[in-house]
Amino acid sequence: MNDERTRVLLGDDHAIFVDALVSALPPRGFRIVGTASDITGTTAAVHRLEPEICLLDRYFADGDGVARLGEIVSGTATKVVVLTADTDARAVRTALATGAAGWVNKMCGLDVLVQAMRSVVAGRTAVELPEARVPAQDHRGQRSDARRLASYLTGRERECLSLLVQGAQTAAMAKILGVSTTTVRTHVQAVLTKLGVHSRLEAASFAMRHDLLGGSFDAWRATCSR
């Protein structure tokens, strides 16, 4: 009996996230034909397996998925959907210009991802980003407290927080920042301590919830890079 489900390759180094998709996508009409945890492996798997869709994270230990999209899509009919926590609008434009068929933010949820994948299969471009959140009046005090805590972060710690929100793992962060994995762990622990949270996921959620990666955060980063 032929399996008519859409063939999908997962390129992502988040093992738990990959396992969740492996379980969640098949009942919704998709067949997982392979997984890869780095850019090199993803590129090889796409050209070997020729899936209809490749769900591609952005940051890996061996490179930036968006920067290397050309290698993946070259000579293949596979449609790449960048699936990442990254909210960089410029990266979205770059990805689509380089050959991506879609971009879905991981925070949008499974139903949105599935609809985007179906749109891509149908030949449409799909871009799904989190809705802009306007803080409620009674949340202003909480946001003020959060930004006060964030003001204690050093420039490098703020960069680490940004990468945590984007879903980067320790090895990828070390490569991007040009430091050792030990140094990254030290910075991340400092971030957790100063924000008063207990895990990387909590730190990322805290930053997103209180808009610590908004304009003021970008200004902090610009100041630190001078």
N, C-alpha and C positions, 0 to 999 in steps of 0.2 A: 504494500500500500504506500502510495506516494505521500510525503509530508509536504503540504503546500504552504506551510508557515514561512514567513519571511526569515531568511537566514541572517543571523546577527553575530558579529564579533565584538567582544568587549575589550577595550584597551584602557585599563585602569589599574593603578597600583594599590587601591584600597580594597583589601581582601574581603572585608565584611560587606562592603557596598557591592562588590562583584557577586558575592554569594547571594545577596538579596535579589539582585537582578536575575541571576540564573534561576532562581525559584519563581520570581514574579512575572517574568516576560512570557515564558512558554504558554501559560493558560490564556494569554491575551493575543495569541496569534503569531508569536515569534519563536524561532528555534535558535538556540545558542550553539554556534558551531565551533567556538573557540574563545579563549581568553588570553590576554598578554598583559604583563605588568611593567613593560617599558616601551619606549618608542621603537627601538630596534625590533623587538619581538612583534609589536603590533604591525609594523610595516611588512615584515616577512609573512606574517599570518594573513594579512589582507591579500597579498599577491599569491599566496599558496592556496588559500581557501576560497577567495573571491566571494565573500559574503555580499548580500545586498546592502546591508548597513553595517557601519563600524561606529560604535559609540566610543568616543575618544575623550579621555580626561585631558586637562591641559598640562599640568606639571608632573614630570617624571624625573627620576634620578639621572637619566641620560639625556634630558633635554625638555624643551618647551614644545608641546604637541602642536600648538598653533604655528610656531616657527618652522616646524618640519612637516606641515600638512602636505606640501608639494610632493614629498617623497612617498607619502601614503597613497595619494590619489593618482599619481602618475601611472598611466597605462592600465588603469582598472576602471570598471564601471561601478565600483563600490561607492556608496554615498556615505560620507562621513558626517556624523552629527557630534559636535563638540558638547560633551556633557560634563560640566564643571561648576564649582562654586564661585568662580571668578565673575566679577561684575564690571570688568573693564570694557566700556563701550568701544574703545579703539580696537581691542582685541577681537571683538565681535565682527567689526568691519573688516579687519585684516583676514580673519578666518574665512568669511564669505567670499572675499576677493581672491583668496588663495585656492578656493575650490571646495570649501565645506558646504554641505547641503543644508545645514542647520546648526543652531546653537541653543542648548537648553540648560538653564541654571538648575543645579541639583536641588535647590530649595523650592522649586516649583512643584515637586511631587511626581508620583508615578503616573497618575492619570494624564497629566500634562505631557509627560515624556512619551507615553504611548500614542497620544494624539499627534504629537510632533513627528514621531516615527512613521505613522500612517500617512501623514501629509508628505513626508519626504519620499516614501515609496510611490506615492501618486504623482511625483514629479514637481512638487511645490517646495519652496524654501520655508523653513520653520525657524522662527526665533522666539524663544520664550524666556522672559526675564522676570524676576520678582517685581511685584507691584511696588511703586513708591509708597512708603509708609509715612503718614503724617502723624506726629506724636499727639496724643490726647492731652488736653489741658492739665489733667492731674498727673501726667507722666513727666512733666517738666522738671520736678524736683529730682526724680530718679535719674533723668538724663544728666542733670547738672552734677549729681554725685558721681555718675559713671565717668563723665568727662574730667572731673577732678581727679579720679583715680588714674585715668589714662594719661593725665598730664605728668605723672611721675615716671612714665616710661621713657627710656632713652631712645635715641633715633634708631638704633639697631633693633631694639625691642619692638618698636612700632612696625618696623619692616617685617619682623617675625610674625607679629599679630596679623598683618595684612596677608601674609602667605598662609597662615593658619586658616583664615577665612576662605582663601582660595582653594584649600584642601591639600596643600603641599605637605609631603611627608619630610622627615628629618633629612634624608639623603638629598632630596630635591632642593630643600631649603639651603643646605650647605653649598650645593653647586651654584645656586642662584646668587647667594650672598658672598661666595668666595671665601668661606670659612670652614672649619672642621665640624664634623657632626657633634663632637663634644661641646664645642662653642655654641652650636645651635641649641642643644639641650639646655645649656646654662641660660641662654637668653629666654628660651620658652618657659623655663621654670620661674624666671624673674617676672615674666608677663603674668603667669598664673598667680604668683604671690601678690603682685601689685594690684591686680584686678580683683583679688579675693575669690578666685574660682579654683576648681580642683582638677580640671582636665582641659585638654586642647579643644574638645568639642564645646565645653562650657565657655571657654574664652572666645571662640569664634561666634557662638550664639550671642554672647554678651556684647561683642563689638557690633554685630548686625542689629541687635535689638535697640541699642542706644545710638546707632548711627555714628560710631566712632571712625568709620572709614569714609565719612562725608568730606565736604570741602575743608573743614578745619583740620582733619586728619591728613589730607593731601598737603595742606600748607605746612604741617609739622614735618612731613617727609621731605618736602622741598627745602625747608630750612636746614634739615639735618644733612642734606646731600651737598650743601654749598661748601 
